[in-house]
Amino acid sequence: MGHLKKLSFLLFLLAVLSVCGAITPKHTVEKENTIALAFPQDSIRWADYYYNIQRYEEAISLFKSGLEQGGVDTPKFLKKLALSEAGLRNTANSVDYLENYLFEEFDIDFFNHEGFDGIRETDEFQALLKKYRPKISFWSFFYLFIAFIGFYTVLLLNFNKKIRLFAKLLISGFIVIHSFFIFHIALVISNYQYEYPHSYLMSTCFSFLYGPLLYLYFKKIVRNHSFKYRDLLHIIPTLLFLVYIVPIYAQGANEKLEMMLNRVRNGLNASDSEQLVLIVILKLASLLIYGYFIRKLYLESAEKTKGKTPIKAWQKNLYHIHFLYIAAYVVYGILISNSILSGFFFHFQVGSMALMVLYIGYSANLQPQVFNGILAYTNRFFPKYEKSGLTESLSIELKTHLEHLFQNEKIYKENDINLEMVAERLNTSRHNASQVINEHFKMSFHELVNKYRIDEAKKMLVNDKQRNLNIIDIAYEVGYNNKVTFNKAFKKETELTPSQFQRKVPQLHA
């Protein structure tokens, strides 16, 4: 009987050992409370097991080993490592794994996982939230507000029929690219660029248009320049730049997001191009070159416009705000090209652009006449006569302003000029404008326009000593639409055709 009990006890022990062997994965060896596993799949099961029972140290060891071996679900392992480190209150390690997970699989909802509750209020975790999670700050809201003011201003300008088309298109384009850039900045600093990857570099394509648009606008309002096809040469740098940047725009959202995250992984600004330094250098060159020509036009205009007038104040403010932006961008460009981030200079150069948008928006609402580069007429002494009957004082004031339009602004060069247009610029009625011309110049409106045009043509012919100018080019330059009308008007004024006058020029010089 004693032998039977011993045999039964031994059978019981064998059964217990068999059960223990069944619940332990095959090919495992227990050593110092850790399990060395022969196959990765077993390692994954044990890592998940340890994670689920909150034995985070063992889980971390196995998850790290799995990452090193490769061939595993990397995002899943990084998530579990981040949560395991958070469970051990190892904030720095948890945040590091969490960011690496975002590089692999950008899912900001993972920030809300309850496993991070223990470290959620730490500085490191909050810094990572600030870096990637969408947020609305004072600056992002302010820049968004400024951008919409800019877009509204563009609509306001384009619906104003009193502003000349060429001037309107130039200043509208100038304010559009400012507003678009500021809108892009609002997306970047609020982290919505990750939510909308197609916003990547969306304003960079306008980098070489700031200078040309403002230069051509100044040329229009200072010299009454008419659009010519050669003016399109100013957009060649932008067209060449598009060859580089359009393939980037054509990529999908995932590819653009990956490009941004790769820049962050390398310690760079996500919103910048891979060719940042080259673009900054070229943009600076464009701003400085066109800044030089804008300055020449501004000084030329300041010489023509004496005294304090609305148009002089308009040009002065426009000029100074643009050069404030150039100065700010020079400093910002030098810093960012050397990987030096400065919040002050970043906001300073964007703020300069915002100031430009606000100033143009202010002018568009209160004094849209200045966009044409002409004086805004206001009769300070007899306001009730501005659009009604003429007094002697008002008549003289209108005459003075009319002379300024013809002599300084040279509005007669506009081929579509008419009496209604001139009356609008004088801020008076068509009848008053006609009366002023008849009384003070002793001729009709069309005779006055022809007189100024022919005088200008004669000056051009006299100064063309080498006879390089074509008659038709002169006709277009002074405001005529065709050579026949020009010849007829010229002969009526001088009793010579333009060609006959051109042949007599040497005798005049003699």
C-alpha positions in Angstrom: 0.0 0.0 0.0 2.9 2.3 0.8 4.4 1.7 -2.7 1.0 2.6 -4.2 0.9 6.0 -2.4 4.5 6.8 -3.6 3.6 5.9 -7.1 0.4 8.1 -7.0 2.4 11.0 -5.7 5.0 10.7 -8.4 2.3 10.6 -11.1 0.7 13.8 -9.6 4.1 15.6 -9.8 4.5 14.6 -13.4 1.1 15.9 -14.2 1.8 19.2 -12.5 5.1 19.6 -14.5 3.3 18.8 -17.7 0.8 21.5 -17.1 3.5 24.0 -16.3 5.3 23.1 -19.5 2.1 23.6 -21.5 1.6 27.2 -20.4 5.2 28.2 -21.1 6.0 29.0 -24.8 8.2 26.4 -26.4 11.9 27.0 -26.9 12.1 29.3 -23.8 14.6 29.2 -20.9 13.8 30.8 -17.5 16.8 32.6 -16.1 16.8 35.2 -13.2 13.1 36.0 -13.6 13.5 36.9 -17.3 12.7 34.8 -20.3 15.1 34.4 -23.2 13.1 33.5 -26.3 14.3 31.7 -29.4 11.7 33.1 -31.9 10.5 36.7 -32.4 6.9 35.8 -32.4 7.3 34.4 -28.9 9.1 37.6 -27.9 6.1 39.7 -29.1 3.6 37.6 -27.1 5.7 37.8 -24.0 6.3 41.6 -24.5 2.5 42.1 -24.8 1.9 39.8 -21.8 4.3 41.8 -19.6 2.9 45.1 -20.8 -0.7 44.0 -20.0 0.2 43.0 -16.5 2.2 46.2 -16.1 5.6 44.6 -15.8 6.9 47.4 -17.9 10.7 46.9 -17.5 10.5 43.3 -18.9 8.2 44.6 -21.7 10.5 47.4 -22.6 13.5 45.0 -22.8 11.6 42.7 -25.2 10.1 45.6 -27.3 13.6 47.2 -27.7 15.0 43.8 -28.7 12.3 43.3 -31.3 13.1 46.8 -32.8 16.7 46.0 -33.0 16.1 42.6 -34.7 13.7 44.3 -37.3 10.9 42.8 -39.2 8.3 43.9 -36.7 5.5 46.4 -36.6 7.6 49.4 -35.8 4.8 51.9 -35.0 3.1 49.4 -32.7 6.4 48.7 -30.8 7.1 52.5 -30.5 3.6 53.1 -29.1 4.1 50.3 -26.5 7.5 51.6 -25.6 6.2 55.1 -25.1 3.4 53.9 -22.9 5.6 51.5 -21.0 8.1 54.3 -20.2 5.2 56.6 -19.2 4.0 53.8 -16.9 7.4 53.9 -15.2 7.3 57.8 -15.2 10.4 58.0 -17.4 9.1 61.1 -19.1 12.1 61.8 -21.3 12.2 58.3 -22.7 8.5 58.2 -23.2 8.5 61.5 -25.1 11.4 60.3 -27.3 9.6 57.1 -28.3 6.3 59.0 -28.8 8.0 61.5 -31.2 9.6 58.6 -33.1 6.2 57.0 -33.4 4.8 60.2 -34.9 7.6 60.1 -37.5 6.5 56.6 -38.4 2.7 57.1 -38.2 1.5 60.6 -37.6 -1.5 60.2 -35.3 -1.9 63.1 -32.9 -4.9 61.4 -31.3 -2.5 59.1 -29.6 -1.6 62.0 -27.3 -4.9 61.4 -25.6 -4.2 57.9 -24.5 -4.8 57.4 -20.8 -1.4 55.7 -20.5 0.2 59.2 -20.6 -1.9 60.6 -17.8 0.9 60.1 -15.3 3.3 62.4 -17.3 0.8 64.6 -19.1 1.5 67.7 -17.1 5.3 67.5 -17.3 7.2 70.1 -19.3 8.6 67.6 -21.7 5.2 66.2 -22.6 3.7 69.6 -22.9 6.5 70.7 -25.2 5.8 67.8 -27.5 2.1 68.7 -27.5 3.0 72.3 -28.4 5.2 71.1 -31.2 2.7 69.0 -33.1 -0.9 69.4 -31.8 -3.0 72.1 -33.6 -3.5 75.2 -31.4 -4.7 78.7 -31.7 -2.5 81.3 -30.2 -2.6 85.1 -30.2 -0.1 85.3 -33.2 -1.9 82.7 -35.3 -5.3 84.4 -34.7 -3.7 87.8 -35.4 -2.1 86.7 -38.7 -5.2 84.9 -39.8 -7.2 88.1 -39.2 -4.6 90.2 -41.2 -4.7 87.8 -44.1 -8.5 88.1 -44.4 -8.2 91.8 -44.2 -5.8 91.6 -47.2 -8.2 89.4 -49.2 -11.0 91.8 -48.4 -8.9 94.7 -49.5 -8.2 93.0 -52.9 -11.9 92.6 -53.5 -12.5 96.2 -52.5 -9.8 97.5 -54.9 -11.0 95.4 -57.8 -14.6 96.5 -57.5 -13.5 100.1 -57.5 -14.0 101.3 -61.1 -12.2 104.6 -60.4 -8.8 102.9 -60.1 -7.0 102.4 -63.3 -6.8 98.7 -64.4 -3.0 98.4 -64.6 -2.4 100.1 -61.2 -5.2 98.0 -59.8 -3.8 94.7 -61.0 -0.3 95.5 -59.7 -1.3 96.6 -56.2 -3.8 93.8 -55.9 -1.2 91.2 -56.8 1.2 92.8 -54.4 -1.3 92.6 -51.5 -2.5 89.1 -52.5 1.0 87.6 -52.1 1.4 89.4 -48.8 -1.9 88.1 -47.5 -1.2 84.6 -48.8 2.1 84.5 -47.1 0.7 85.7 -43.8 -2.1 83.1 -44.1 0.5 80.4 -44.6 2.4 81.6 -41.5 -0.9 81.4 -39.5 -1.2 77.7 -40.5 2.5 77.0 -39.7 2.6 78.5 -36.2 -0.7 76.8 -35.3 0.6 73.4 -36.5 -2.3 73.0 -39.0 0.4 72.4 -41.6 0.4 68.8 -40.4 -3.4 68.6 -40.7 -3.2 70.0 -44.2 0.1 68.8 -45.8 -0.8 70.4 -49.1 0.0 73.8 -47.4 3.7 72.8 -47.5 5.6 75.7 -49.3 2.3 77.0 -50.6 3.5 80.7 -50.5 7.1 80.1 -51.5 6.3 80.2 -55.2 5.7 84.0 -54.8 9.2 84.7 -53.4 10.4 86.6 -56.4 7.3 88.7 -57.1 7.4 91.2 -54.2 10.0 93.5 -55.8 8.7 93.4 -59.5 5.1 94.1 -58.6 5.9 97.1 -56.4 8.5 98.4 -58.9 6.0 98.3 -61.8 3.3 99.9 -59.6 5.7 102.8 -58.7 6.6 103.0 -62.4 3.0 103.3 -63.3 2.1 106.0 -60.7 5.3 108.0 -61.1 5.8 107.9 -64.9 2.4 106.9 -66.0 4.0 103.8 -67.5 1.7 101.8 -69.8 1.9 98.0 -69.9 4.3 96.6 -72.5 5.0 92.9 -73.2 8.6 93.4 -72.1 7.3 94.0 -68.6 6.6 90.2 -68.5 10.4 89.7 -68.3 10.1 90.6 -64.6 8.3 87.3 -63.9 11.0 85.1 -65.6 12.6 84.3 -62.2 9.3 83.2 -60.8 8.6 81.0 -63.9 12.1 79.4 -63.5 11.4 78.8 -59.8 8.1 77.1 -60.6 10.1 74.5 -62.6 11.7 73.5 -59.3 8.7 73.8 -57.0 5.7 72.5 -59.1 6.9 68.8 -58.8 6.8 69.3 -55.0 3.3 70.7 -55.2 2.3 67.7 -57.4 3.1 65.2 -54.7 0.5 63.6 -52.5 -0.4 64.6 -49.0 1.5 61.7 -47.4 4.7 62.5 -49.3 4.5 66.2 -48.2 3.9 65.2 -44.6 6.9 62.9 -44.7 9.1 65.7 -46.1 8.0 67.9 -43.2 8.6 65.3 -40.6 12.0 64.4 -42.0 13.0 68.0 -41.6 11.8 68.0 -38.0 13.7 64.7 -37.4 16.9 66.5 -38.6 16.3 69.4 -36.2 15.0 71.8 -39.0 11.9 73.8 -39.5 9.2 71.7 -41.0 7.7 74.4 -43.2 11.0 75.3 -45.0 12.3 74.0 -48.3 15.2 71.6 -48.7 16.8 74.4 -50.7 16.2 77.0 -48.0 19.6 78.8 -48.1 19.5 79.1 -51.9 15.9 80.4 -51.9 16.7 82.9 -49.1 19.8 84.2 -51.0 17.9 84.6 -54.3 14.9 86.3 -52.6 17.2 88.7 -50.8 18.9 89.5 -54.1 15.5 90.1 -55.8 14.4 92.4 -52.9 17.6 94.4 -52.9 17.8 94.9 -56.7 14.2 96.0 -57.0 14.5 98.0 -53.9 17.2 100.0 -55.6 15.0 100.8 -58.6 12.0 101.5 -56.4 14.1 104.0 -54.5 15.0 105.8 -57.7 11.4 106.1 -58.7 10.4 107.3 -55.2 13.0 110.0 -55.2 12.0 111.0 -58.7 8.4 111.3 -57.6 9.4 113.2 -54.4 11.2 115.7 -56.7 8.1 116.2 -58.8 5.6 116.4 -56.0 6.3 119.5 -53.8 4.7 120.1 -50.5 2.6 117.7 -48.4 0.0 116.0 -50.6 -2.0 112.8 -50.2 -0.1 111.1 -53.1 3.3 112.1 -51.6 2.3 110.7 -48.2 0.9 107.5 -49.9 4.1 106.8 -51.8 6.3 107.7 -48.8 4.5 105.3 -46.5 4.4 102.5 -49.1 8.1 103.0 -49.8 9.2 103.0 -46.1 7.1 100.0 -45.1 8.5 98.0 -47.9 12.1 98.9 -47.0 11.3 98.0 -43.4 10.3 94.5 -44.6 13.5 94.3 -46.6 15.7 95.2 -43.6 13.8 92.7 -41.4 14.1 89.9 -44.0 17.9 90.6 -44.4 18.4 89.9 -40.7 15.9 87.0 -40.6 17.4 85.4 -43.8 21.0 85.5 -42.3 19.8 83.9 -39.1 17.7 81.2 -40.6 20.4 80.4 -43.2 22.7 79.6 -40.3 20.0 77.5 -38.6 19.5 80.2 -35.9 15.8 80.5 -34.9 14.7 83.9 -33.6 11.2 84.4 -32.6 11.6 88.2 -32.6 12.9 88.6 -36.1 10.5 85.9 -37.4 7.6 88.0 -36.2 9.3 91.3 -37.1 9.5 90.4 -40.8 5.9 89.0 -40.8 4.7 92.0 -38.9 6.2 94.3 -41.5 4.1 92.5 -44.1 1.1 92.8 -41.9 1.7 96.5 -41.6 1.7 96.8 -45.4 -1.6 94.9 -45.6 -3.2 97.1 -43.0 -2.0 100.3 -44.5 -3.2 99.4 -48.0 -6.5 98.3 -46.6 -6.8 101.6 -44.7 -6.1 103.5 -47.9 -8.5 101.5 -50.0 -11.3 102.3 -47.6 -10.6 106.0 -47.0 -8.8 107.3 -50.0 -8.9 105.0 -53.0 -7.9 107.8 -55.4 -4.2 107.5 -54.3 -3.9 104.1 -55.9 -3.9 105.9 -59.3 -1.0 108.1 -58.2 -3.1 111.3 -58.4 -4.0 113.9 -55.9 -7.3 113.5 -54.1 -9.1 116.7 -54.7 -10.9 118.3 -51.7 -12.2 121.8 -51.7 -11.6 122.8 -48.1 -13.0 126.3 -48.4 -16.2 125.6 -50.5 -17.2 121.9 -50.0 -20.7 122.6 -51.1 -19.4 123.4 -54.6 -17.4 120.3 -55.1 -19.9 118.7 -57.4 -22.2 121.6 -58.2 -21.8 125.2 -59.4 -18.4 126.9 -59.8 -17.2 129.8 -57.8 -14.1 131.8 -58.9 -12.0 130.2 -56.1 -13.1 126.7 -57.0 -12.5 127.3 -60.7 -8.9 128.3 -60.0 -8.4 125.4 -57.7 -9.7 123.0 -60.3 -7.5 124.6 -63.0 -4.4 124.1 -60.8 -5.3 120.5 -60.1 -6.0 119.9 -63.8 -2.6 121.3 -64.8 -1.0 119.0 -62.3 -2.7 116.0 -63.9 -1.5 116.9 -67.4 1.9 118.3 -66.6 3.0 116.0 -63.8 0.9 112.9 -64.0 0.7 113.1 -67.9 -2.7 111.5 -68.0 -3.0 112.4 -71.7 -0.8 109.4 -72.4 -3.7 107.1 -71.5 -5.3 106.1 -74.8 -8.7 105.8 -73.2 -8.8 109.2 -71.6 -12.1 111.0 -71.7 -13.8 114.0 -70.0 -15.7 111.8 -67.5 -12.4 110.2 -66.4 -10.8 113.6 -65.8 -13.9 114.8 -63.9 -13.7 111.8 -61.6 -10.1 112.6 -60.8 -10.9 116.2 -60.1 -13.8 115.0 -57.9 -16.2 117.3 -59.8 -18.9 117.0 -62.4 -18.3 116.6 -66.2 -19.9 120.0 -66.7 -17.5 121.7 -64.3 -14.5 120.1 -65.8 -15.5 121.2 -69.3 -16.2 124.7 -68.1 -12.7 125.0 -66.4 -11.0 123.8 -69.6 -13.0 126.3 -71.8 -12.5 129.3 -69.5 -8.9 128.8 -68.6 -7.4 127.1 -71.6 -9.6 128.6 -74.3 -10.1 125.2 -76.0 -12.1 122.0 -75.9 -11.1 119.0 -73.9 -10.0 117.0 -77.0 -8.0 120.0 -78.2 -6.3 120.2 -74.8 -5.4 116.5 -74.9 -4.1 116.7 -78.4 -2.0 119.8 -77.5 -0.2 118.0 -74.7 0.2 114.8 -76.8 1.7 116.7 -79.8 4.0 118.7 -77.5 5.3 115.5 -76.0 5.8 113.9 -79.4 7.7 117.0 -80.6 10.0 116.7 -77.6 10.7 113.1 -78.3 11.5 113.8 -81.9 13.8 116.7 -81.1 15.7 114.6 -78.5 16.0 111.7 -80.9 19.1 113.0 -82.6 20.0 109.6 -84.1 16.5 109.1 -85.5 16.1 105.7 -83.8 12.4 106.1 -82.9 9.7 104.9 -85.2 6.7 107.2 -85.7 4.2 104.5 -84.6 6.1 104.0 -81.4 5.9 107.7 -80.6 2.2 107.7 -81.4 1.6 104.9 -78.9 3.8 106.5 -76.3 1.9 109.8 -76.2 -1.5 108.1 -76.1 -2.7 107.6 -79.7 -4.2 104.3 -80.8 -3.1 104.5 -84.4 -0.7 106.3 -86.8 -3.4 107.9 -88.9 -5.0 109.9 -86.1 -1.5 110.9 -84.8 -0.4 112.2 -88.2 -3.6 114.2 -88.6 -3.4 115.8 -85.2 0.3 116.5 -85.6 -0.1 118.2 -88.9 -3.0 120.3 -87.6 -0.7 121.5 -84.8 2.5 122.0 -86.7 1.5 122.0 -90.4 4.0 119.2 -90.8 3.6 115.4 -90.7 5.7 113.7 -88.0 8.1 112.3 -90.6 8.6 115.8 -92.1 9.2 117.2 -88.6 11.7 114.4 -87.9 13.7 115.3 -91.1 13.8 118.9 -90.0 15.2 118.1 -86.5 18.8 118.5 -87.6 18.1 122.0 -88.8 16.5 122.8 -85.5 19.6 121.6 -83.7 21.7 123.7 -86.0 
